[in-house]
Amino acid sequence: MKIVAVVNQKGGVAKTTTTVNLGACLAERGMRTLLVDLDPQANMTTGLGVEWYNLPVALHSVLLDNEETPLKSILKRIEDLPLYLAPGHLDLAHVETILAPRPDSAYRLRNAFENHFEEFDYDWVLIDCPPSLGTLTQNAIVASSHLLIPTEPKYYAFAGMDTLNKMIVGLTKGLRFKVDLLGVLVTMYERGTKLHQTIAAEIRERFGDKVFETMIYKNVRLSESEVEGKPIILFDRKASGAQNYEALAEEILERVGMPHYNANELPFHQFKEIENHAN
């Protein structure tokens, strides 16, 4: 199982778009995939057609008291795929304030995962992080085996990666855990823009083979799919955004050496209890 925090302190770099669409592409390939919306804005939850404000419990409840609200009790099944959502909620902002002074504040999500994964197994867990380096993002990093860093080819998005790197180094030393960089993803790329070409080249020079060959091109169909509450591959498979995320999924699977299979041939009996909650 790979647990990936999709993280960048800069907002507007397609963290949510990447989490949703990469997750759907992995699930379509038969990978049992869990999406975790750790952002108080709950954009991923809304973008998958779930109304967070009508939920009696969501991820904030899990972080506050995992025994009373286990992770499996909040999950939602997405379409007809082995794809599940742990929905976010505006109250995650209050949770961050409550947890910040507690000694175990950075381990809440990790503990919830460990309890859940004793019963249910996944191939991939993708965490959509808020655009900050606060307690929620720290929870995501501590709970993860890998980081995926989307960055728009603009100066401020690129410059903010240094601050993120310093925080990760500090966390790994202070909290004694290990996390690997899965890759840096250039998003919202415009091929004919000189600035984008220049900064994308700088990113590749700085991070070398950690930068994915696949880039996500700016594509209005990605935004339209969010309005419809669907991943792009279920909304418009011919769109360039769909093709980009399909290519990214293939590149990631090749990078980690993980096989994939046809979702229609998978035995999903292990997930029946989850599906009873999620449907």
Order of alpha helices (4+ residues) and beta strands (2+ residues): beta-alpha-beta-alpha-alpha-beta-beta-alpha-alpha-beta-alpha-beta-alpha-beta-alpha-alpha-alpha-alpha-alpha
